Amino acid sequence: MRRNELSKRKWYCADPHFGHDAIVQFCNRPFKNADEADEAILRNMHERVGPDDQLWLLGDFALGRRKLDKTWLREMFDRLPGAEQHLIVGNHDDEIIQSLPWTSVSHIAEVRDGTKRQFNTLFHYPMHTWNHARRGLTVCLAMFMTTGLEHATASMSGSMSGISILLPSMKSRGARRHCL
């Protein structure tokens, strides 16, 4: 891995479900509709992710009828911040989502991050073990959103080094565990 790759700041996001009105009700998100949620998510991303940073999206980029509108879908993708946007494929990320111009598309990835620059496993689905799990390396699963693995505060039940990545309420940003 090149030295400049290691120095890039990495941000992690999961399950934004852009365009999905039903997710507002399913997950009790504090918004009137998907448009309001989408704007809040993107605003919070842009407040944190810098122009040279990497954004790792751990699945479920967009869902619902609007996802089928290729113009709308590309516009949403183009609004993502950062120099690089990486997709870890989730259960709702079909060919339409995967065909967007992501820097990378994978079902699982090992990414160097944290103060020790160790490899950490990124995956959309729950895992109880992963490569190098017993060597202090971390797994990031969809269901929580944070920056820098050393700042994550959540842990998986039964695992000493798992982080659950999700998209919590966006109206309050005071807590470190909120969107990016």
C-alpha positions in Angstrom: 0.0 0.0 0.0 1.4 3.4 -0.9 2.3 5.8 1.8 -0.3 8.5 0.7 -3.0 5.9 0.9 -2.3 5.4 4.6 -2.4 9.1 5.3 -5.9 9.6 3.9 -8.6 10.2 6.4 -11.3 7.5 6.3 -15.0 8.0 7.1 -17.5 5.1 7.5 -21.3 5.2 6.8 -23.9 2.6 6.5 -27.5 2.3 5.4 -28.4 5.8 4.3 -31.2 4.3 2.2 -31.3 7.5 0.0 -34.7 8.0 -1.5 -36.5 5.4 0.7 -39.5 7.0 2.3 -40.5 3.8 4.2 -37.1 3.7 6.1 -38.2 6.9 7.9 -41.0 5.0 9.5 -39.3 1.6 9.8 -36.3 3.1 11.7 -38.1 5.9 13.4 -35.9 8.5 11.8 -36.9 12.0 12.9 -37.9 13.3 9.4 -41.1 13.9 7.5 -39.9 12.0 4.4 -36.9 10.7 2.5 -36.1 14.0 0.9 -35.6 15.6 4.3 -33.6 12.7 5.6 -31.4 12.7 2.5 -30.6 16.3 2.9 -29.7 15.9 6.5 -27.4 12.9 5.8 -25.6 14.7 3.0 -25.3 17.9 5.0 -23.7 16.0 7.9 -21.4 14.1 5.6 -20.2 17.4 3.9 -19.6 19.0 7.3 -17.1 16.2 8.2 -15.7 14.5 5.1 -13.0 16.6 3.5 -12.2 16.9 -0.2 -9.2 14.6 0.1 -10.9 12.0 2.4 -12.2 8.5 1.7 -15.9 7.7 2.3 -16.6 4.0 2.9 -20.3 3.2 2.6 -21.2 -0.1 4.2 -24.2 -1.0 2.1 -27.7 0.1 1.2 -26.9 3.3 -0.6 -30.4 3.9 -2.0 -33.8 2.1 -2.0 -37.3 2.6 -3.2 -38.9 3.7 -6.4 -36.5 6.7 -6.9 -33.5 4.3 -7.1 -34.8 3.2 -10.5 -34.5 6.8 -11.8 -30.9 6.7 -13.1 -30.6 10.5 -13.3 -31.7 10.9 -9.7 -29.5 8.0 -8.6 -26.4 9.5 -10.3 -27.2 13.0 -8.8 -27.3 11.5 -5.3 -24.0 9.7 -5.9 -22.4 12.9 -7.3 -23.4 14.7 -4.1 -21.3 12.4 -1.9 -18.3 14.1 -0.4 -14.6 13.1 -0.5 -12.0 12.3 -3.1 -13.0 8.6 -3.0 -16.3 6.8 -2.5 -16.1 3.0 -1.8 -19.1 0.7 -1.6 -19.3 -2.4 0.6 -22.2 -4.1 -1.0 -25.3 -4.5 1.1 -28.5 -6.5 0.6 -30.2 -3.6 -1.3 -27.2 -2.7 -3.5 -28.1 -4.4 -6.8 -26.5 -3.8 -10.2 -28.0 -0.3 -10.5 -26.2 0.8 -7.4 -23.0 -1.2 -8.1 -22.7 0.4 -11.6 -22.2 3.9 -10.2 -18.6 5.2 -10.5 -17.4 4.0 -7.1 -13.7 4.0 -6.4 -14.2 0.4 -5.4 -17.0 -2.1 -5.0 -16.6 -5.1 -2.8 -18.6 -7.4 -0.6 -15.9 -7.3 2.1 -12.7 -5.2 2.5 -9.7 -4.9 4.7 -8.8 -1.3 5.2 -5.8 0.2 7.1 -7.0 2.7 9.7 -6.6 3.6 13.4 -3.7 4.9 15.3 -1.7 1.7 14.6 -2.7 1.6 10.9 -3.8 -2.0 11.2 -6.1 -3.8 8.8 -9.7 -3.7 9.7 -12.5 -5.7 8.1 -15.5 -3.9 6.6 -18.7 -5.8 5.9 -22.4 -5.1 5.7 -23.7 -8.2 7.5 -23.1 -9.4 11.1 -19.9 -11.4 11.7 -18.6 -13.1 14.8 -15.1 -13.7 13.5 -12.9 -12.3 10.7 -9.4 -12.3 9.4 -6.9 -11.4 12.2 -9.7 -11.2 14.8 -7.5 -12.5 17.5 -4.6 -10.1 16.7 -6.4 -7.0 17.8 -7.9 -6.1 14.4 -11.4 -4.6 14.1 -14.4 -5.5 12.0 -16.8 -2.7 11.0 -20.3 -3.9 10.3 -23.2 -1.9 8.9 -25.4 -0.3 11.6 -23.4 2.6 13.1 -21.6 5.6 11.7 -18.3 7.1 12.9 -14.9 8.4 11.8 -11.6 6.8 12.6 -11.7 3.4 14.2 -9.9 4.6 17.3 -12.9 6.9 18.0 -15.6 4.3 17.7 -17.3 3.6 21.0 -19.8 0.8 20.2 -18.9 -2.9 20.4 -20.5 -6.1 19.2 -21.8 -8.4 21.9 -19.4 -11.2 22.4 -16.6 -9.5 20.5 -13.8 -7.4 21.9 -13.0 -5.7 18.6 -16.2 -5.3 16.6 -17.8 -2.0 15.7 -21.4 -1.8 14.5 -21.8 1.0 12.0 -25.3 2.5 11.6 -27.0 5.7 10.7 -28.5 7.2 13.9 -30.7 10.3 14.2 -29.4 13.2 12.3 -31.2 16.1 14.0 -28.9 16.0 17.0 -25.2 16.0 16.2 -23.8 16.5 19.7 -22.8 13.0 20.4 -19.7 11.5 18.9 -21.7 8.5 17.7 -23.9 10.4 15.3 -23.6 10.5 11.5 -20.1 11.0 10.5 
